[in-house]
């Protein structure tokens, strides 16, 4: 990369001449280059078919009673703050208040480019350890909440058929219909190459009419093909939700006896838990994306 070579040359010259100003300039350029490489690396990981979609997020309080419901509300605020910092729009779909405090569950949308691609790394169980504000004895309490994320999909399936994806064969029709049916290559067979779907029509005397009918059938079959594919993908996402079990947390947030957030998939840690709870999730999210664990 030319920019890197230029900075290496500048660095050599600055060191030889003890030029502090040029050294600072090189440092600034290298930092900018590192930031761009990091951003490019993240973009490369967001290459899933639905990564660019909006996200539908569900948070459910787990074991821990009122503490867990309070924890679920804290997480809800954390994700709303994260979305706000990114310039993403949010909309609450459902919210079930807790019995005494917090929330039992909530579902909301996060709308923005790659919202699902980022938030899919948050799927799993999140554990909080703290001195319970709801316990008169001031005992340490462990609470759990689960997060699940769906991509928001457009239910209106658009069927696009390109000429290059079709092989069209003509042949003589068979069966009843007299001499014209048997002697004229009016029957049409269309093969959709990407899916292997084959349709044919030989009922009309006109090749043009048979082609029109065959294309209508092909469109219907491609619609059903895409619908089944879409349903299967959503079912796969839903099935993976059942695998989330208490005790298999992806991340721990500890407020007592020390302060730390640890992602158990990457072993990334930070002591600034209040910053994380205020929405500074990018380092943790990006760490998971770059590790390929999302």
QUIURSUL-V44139 format. One record per residue. N is the residue number from 1. RES is the residue in three letters. PSI is psi in whole degrees, 0 to 359 (* if undefined). D_FIRST is the distance of its C-alpha to the first C-alpha in whole Angstrom. Layout:
BEGIN
n->N res->RES psi->PSI d_first->D_FIRST
n->N res->RES psi->PSI d_first->D_FIRST
END
This chain:
BEGIN
n->1 res->UNK psi->127 d_first->0
n->2 res->UNK psi->320 d_first->4
n->3 res->UNK psi->321 d_first->6
n->4 res->UNK psi->318 d_first->5
n->5 res->UNK psi->320 d_first->6
n->6 res->UNK psi->319 d_first->9
n->7 res->UNK psi->324 d_first->10
n->8 res->UNK psi->319 d_first->11
n->9 res->UNK psi->316 d_first->13
n->10 res->UNK psi->320 d_first->15
n->11 res->UNK psi->316 d_first->16
n->12 res->UNK psi->314 d_first->17
n->13 res->UNK psi->318 d_first->19
n->14 res->UNK psi->320 d_first->20
n->15 res->UNK psi->320 d_first->22
n->16 res->UNK psi->324 d_first->23
n->17 res->UNK psi->2 d_first->25
n->18 res->UNK psi->44 d_first->26
n->19 res->UNK psi->99 d_first->24
n->20 res->UNK psi->323 d_first->25
n->21 res->UNK psi->317 d_first->24
n->22 res->UNK psi->324 d_first->20
n->23 res->UNK psi->318 d_first->20
n->24 res->UNK psi->323 d_first->21
n->25 res->UNK psi->317 d_first->18
n->26 res->UNK psi->318 d_first->15
n->27 res->UNK psi->318 d_first->17
n->28 res->UNK psi->317 d_first->17
n->29 res->UNK psi->317 d_first->13
n->30 res->UNK psi->320 d_first->12
n->31 res->UNK psi->318 d_first->15
n->32 res->UNK psi->320 d_first->14
n->33 res->UNK psi->318 d_first->11
n->34 res->UNK psi->318 d_first->13
n->35 res->UNK psi->319 d_first->15
n->36 res->UNK psi->322 d_first->13
n->37 res->UNK psi->320 d_first->12
n->38 res->UNK psi->314 d_first->15
n->39 res->UNK psi->320 d_first->17
n->40 res->UNK psi->321 d_first->15
n->41 res->UNK psi->319 d_first->16
n->42 res->UNK psi->315 d_first->19
n->43 res->UNK psi->323 d_first->19
n->44 res->UNK psi->329 d_first->19
n->45 res->UNK psi->340 d_first->22
n->46 res->UNK psi->60 d_first->24
n->47 res->UNK psi->11 d_first->24
n->48 res->UNK psi->157 d_first->28
n->49 res->UNK psi->326 d_first->30
n->50 res->UNK psi->9 d_first->32
n->51 res->UNK psi->327 d_first->29
n->52 res->UNK psi->355 d_first->29
n->53 res->UNK psi->164 d_first->33
n->54 res->UNK psi->164 d_first->35
n->55 res->UNK psi->147 d_first->36
n->56 res->UNK psi->118 d_first->40
n->57 res->UNK psi->134 d_first->40
n->58 res->UNK psi->134 d_first->44
n->59 res->UNK psi->130 d_first->45
n->60 res->UNK psi->130 d_first->48
n->61 res->UNK psi->141 d_first->50
n->62 res->UNK psi->220 d_first->50
n->63 res->UNK psi->140 d_first->53
n->64 res->UNK psi->4 d_first->54
n->65 res->UNK psi->226 d_first->56
n->66 res->UNK psi->324 d_first->56
n->67 res->UNK psi->318 d_first->53
n->68 res->UNK psi->322 d_first->51
n->69 res->UNK psi->324 d_first->52
n->70 res->UNK psi->321 d_first->51
n->71 res->UNK psi->320 d_first->47
n->72 res->UNK psi->321 d_first->47
n->73 res->UNK psi->322 d_first->47
n->74 res->UNK psi->319 d_first->45
n->75 res->UNK psi->320 d_first->42
n->76 res->UNK psi->313 d_first->43
n->77 res->UNK psi->320 d_first->42
n->78 res->UNK psi->315 d_first->39
n->79 res->UNK psi->325 d_first->38
n->80 res->UNK psi->320 d_first->39
n->81 res->UNK psi->319 d_first->38
n->82 res->UNK psi->314 d_first->34
n->83 res->UNK psi->317 d_first->35
n->84 res->UNK psi->316 d_first->36
n->85 res->UNK psi->332 d_first->33
n->86 res->UNK psi->354 d_first->30
n->87 res->UNK psi->19 d_first->33
n->88 res->UNK psi->147 d_first->34
n->89 res->UNK psi->146 d_first->38
n->90 res->UNK psi->151 d_first->40
n->91 res->UNK psi->127 d_first->44
n->92 res->UNK psi->128 d_first->46
n->93 res->UNK psi->318 d_first->48
n->94 res->UNK psi->144 d_first->50
n->95 res->UNK psi->123 d_first->51
n->96 res->UNK psi->110 d_first->54
n->97 res->UNK psi->154 d_first->55
n->98 res->UNK psi->168 d_first->56
n->99 res->UNK psi->317 d_first->59
n->100 res->UNK psi->323 d_first->59
n->101 res->UNK psi->166 d_first->56
n->102 res->UNK psi->205 d_first->52
n->103 res->UNK psi->148 d_first->52
n->104 res->UNK psi->320 d_first->53
n->105 res->UNK psi->161 d_first->50
n->106 res->UNK psi->149 d_first->48
n->107 res->UNK psi->133 d_first->46
n->108 res->UNK psi->159 d_first->43
n->109 res->UNK psi->147 d_first->41
n->110 res->UNK psi->116 d_first->37
n->111 res->UNK psi->119 d_first->36
n->112 res->UNK psi->163 d_first->32
n->113 res->UNK psi->127 d_first->29
n->114 res->UNK psi->24 d_first->28
n->115 res->UNK psi->314 d_first->31
n->116 res->UNK psi->320 d_first->32
n->117 res->UNK psi->321 d_first->29
n->118 res->UNK psi->311 d_first->29
n->119 res->UNK psi->342 d_first->33
n->120 res->UNK psi->338 d_first->33
n->121 res->UNK psi->350 d_first->32
n->122 res->UNK psi->356 d_first->35
n->123 res->UNK psi->125 d_first->37
n->124 res->UNK psi->192 d_first->40
n->125 res->UNK psi->133 d_first->42
n->126 res->UNK psi->130 d_first->41
n->127 res->UNK psi->135 d_first->44
n->128 res->UNK psi->133 d_first->45
n->129 res->UNK psi->124 d_first->47
n->130 res->UNK psi->172 d_first->49
n->131 res->UNK psi->122 d_first->52
n->132 res->UNK psi->127 d_first->54
n->133 res->UNK psi->355 d_first->55
n->134 res->UNK psi->5 d_first->58
n->135 res->UNK psi->118 d_first->59
n->136 res->UNK psi->336 d_first->62
n->137 res->UNK psi->354 d_first->62
n->138 res->UNK psi->36 d_first->58
n->139 res->UNK psi->155 d_first->57
n->140 res->UNK psi->138 d_first->54
n->141 res->UNK psi->138 d_first->53
n->142 res->UNK psi->127 d_first->50
n->143 res->UNK psi->154 d_first->49
n->144 res->UNK psi->149 d_first->47
n->145 res->UNK psi->145 d_first->46
n->146 res->UNK psi->148 d_first->44
n->147 res->UNK psi->133 d_first->41
n->148 res->UNK psi->145 d_first->41
n->149 res->UNK psi->129 d_first->38
n->150 res->UNK psi->148 d_first->39
n->151 res->UNK psi->141 d_first->37
n->152 res->UNK psi->122 d_first->39
n->153 res->UNK psi->151 d_first->39
n->154 res->UNK psi->115 d_first->41
n->155 res->UNK psi->345 d_first->44
n->156 res->UNK psi->104 d_first->44
n->157 res->UNK psi->124 d_first->43
n->158 res->UNK psi->120 d_first->42
n->159 res->UNK psi->112 d_first->42
n->160 res->UNK psi->126 d_first->40
n->161 res->UNK psi->120 d_first->41
n->162 res->UNK psi->144 d_first->39
n->163 res->UNK psi->324 d_first->41
n->164 res->UNK psi->342 d_first->38
n->165 res->UNK psi->2 d_first->39
n->166 res->UNK psi->141 d_first->43
n->167 res->UNK psi->121 d_first->45
n->168 res->UNK psi->122 d_first->48
n->169 res->UNK psi->144 d_first->51
n->170 res->UNK psi->149 d_first->55
n->171 res->UNK psi->167 d_first->58
n->172 res->UNK psi->133 d_first->62
n->173 res->UNK psi->153 d_first->63
n->174 res->UNK psi->169 d_first->65
n->175 res->UNK psi->195 d_first->68
n->176 res->UNK psi->154 d_first->71
n->177 res->UNK psi->357 d_first->71
n->178 res->UNK psi->187 d_first->73
n->179 res->UNK psi->323 d_first->72
n->180 res->UNK psi->318 d_first->69
n->181 res->UNK psi->320 d_first->67
n->182 res->UNK psi->333 d_first->67
n->183 res->UNK psi->345 d_first->67
n->184 res->UNK psi->133 d_first->64
n->185 res->UNK psi->69 d_first->60
n->186 res->UNK psi->344 d_first->60
n->187 res->UNK psi->147 d_first->59
n->188 res->UNK psi->135 d_first->55
n->189 res->UNK psi->125 d_first->53
n->190 res->UNK psi->127 d_first->49
n->191 res->UNK psi->124 d_first->46
n->192 res->UNK psi->106 d_first->43
n->193 res->UNK psi->318 d_first->41
n->194 res->UNK psi->326 d_first->38
n->195 res->UNK psi->343 d_first->41
n->196 res->UNK psi->7 d_first->44
n->197 res->UNK psi->132 d_first->46
n->198 res->UNK psi->130 d_first->49
n->199 res->UNK psi->153 d_first->52
n->200 res->UNK psi->156 d_first->55
n->201 res->UNK psi->132 d_first->58
n->202 res->UNK psi->15 d_first->61
n->203 res->UNK psi->335 d_first->63
n->204 res->UNK psi->153 d_first->63
n->205 res->UNK psi->335 d_first->64
n->206 res->UNK psi->129 d_first->62
n->207 res->UNK psi->321 d_first->58
n->208 res->UNK psi->316 d_first->57
n->209 res->UNK psi->319 d_first->58
n->210 res->UNK psi->321 d_first->57
n->211 res->UNK psi->317 d_first->54
n->212 res->UNK psi->315 d_first->54
n->213 res->UNK psi->319 d_first->56
n->214 res->UNK psi->322 d_first->53
n->215 res->UNK psi->324 d_first->50
n->216 res->UNK psi->317 d_first->52
n->217 res->UNK psi->319 d_first->53
n->218 res->UNK psi->316 d_first->49
n->219 res->UNK psi->317 d_first->48
n->220 res->UNK psi->318 d_first->50
n->221 res->UNK psi->325 d_first->49
n->222 res->UNK psi->324 d_first->45
n->223 res->UNK psi->313 d_first->46
n->224 res->UNK psi->324 d_first->48
n->225 res->UNK psi->313 d_first->45
n->226 res->UNK psi->323 d_first->43
n->227 res->UNK psi->314 d_first->45
n->228 res->UNK psi->321 d_first->46
n->229 res->UNK psi->315 d_first->42
n->230 res->UNK psi->316 d_first->42
n->231 res->UNK psi->320 d_first->45
n->232 res->UNK psi->321 d_first->43
n->233 res->UNK psi->317 d_first->40
n->234 res->UNK psi->323 d_first->42
n->235 res->UNK psi->321 d_first->44
n->236 res->UNK psi->319 d_first->42
n->237 res->UNK psi->319 d_first->40
n->238 res->UNK psi->320 d_first->44
n->239 res->UNK psi->325 d_first->45
n->240 res->UNK psi->338 d_first->42
n->241 res->UNK psi->326 d_first->44
n->242 res->UNK psi->342 d_first->47
n->243 res->UNK psi->350 d_first->45
n->244 res->UNK psi->112 d_first->44
n->245 res->UNK psi->148 d_first->47
n->246 res->UNK psi->138 d_first->48
n->247 res->UNK psi->349 d_first->47
n->248 res->UNK psi->46 d_first->43
n->249 res->UNK psi->146 d_first->41
n->250 res->UNK psi->337 d_first->38
n->251 res->UNK psi->142 d_first->38
n->252 res->UNK psi->139 d_first->40
n->253 res->UNK psi->113 d_first->41
n->254 res->UNK psi->122 d_first->43
n->255 res->UNK psi->343 d_first->45
n->256 res->UNK psi->136 d_first->48
n->257 res->UNK psi->357 d_first->48
n->258 res->UNK psi->175 d_first->44
n->259 res->UNK psi->121 d_first->42
n->260 res->UNK psi->145 d_first->39
n->261 res->UNK psi->130 d_first->37
n->262 res->UNK psi->128 d_first->36
n->263 res->UNK psi->119 d_first->34
n->264 res->UNK psi->349 d_first->36
n->265 res->UNK psi->326 d_first->33
n->266 res->UNK psi->349 d_first->30
n->267 res->UNK psi->17 d_first->32
n->268 res->UNK psi->136 d_first->30
n->269 res->UNK psi->152 d_first->33
n->270 res->UNK psi->142 d_first->33
n->271 res->UNK psi->351 d_first->36
n->272 res->UNK psi->68 d_first->36
n->273 res->UNK psi->326 d_first->38
n->274 res->UNK psi->327 d_first->39
n->275 res->UNK psi->318 d_first->36
n->276 res->UNK psi->313 d_first->35
n->277 res->UNK psi->343 d_first->39
n->278 res->UNK psi->11 d_first->38
n->279 res->UNK psi->0 d_first->35
n->280 res->UNK psi->73 d_first->32
n->281 res->UNK psi->348 d_first->31
n->282 res->UNK psi->314 d_first->28
n->283 res->UNK psi->320 d_first->26
n->284 res->UNK psi->315 d_first->29
n->285 res->UNK psi->313 d_first->28
n->286 res->UNK psi->327 d_first->25
n->287 res->UNK psi->319 d_first->25
n->288 res->UNK psi->318 d_first->27
n->289 res->UNK psi->314 d_first->25
n->290 res->UNK psi->336 d_first->22
n->291 res->UNK psi->347 d_first->25
n->292 res->UNK psi->13 d_first->26
n->293 res->UNK psi->346 d_first->29
n->294 res->UNK psi->* d_first->30
END
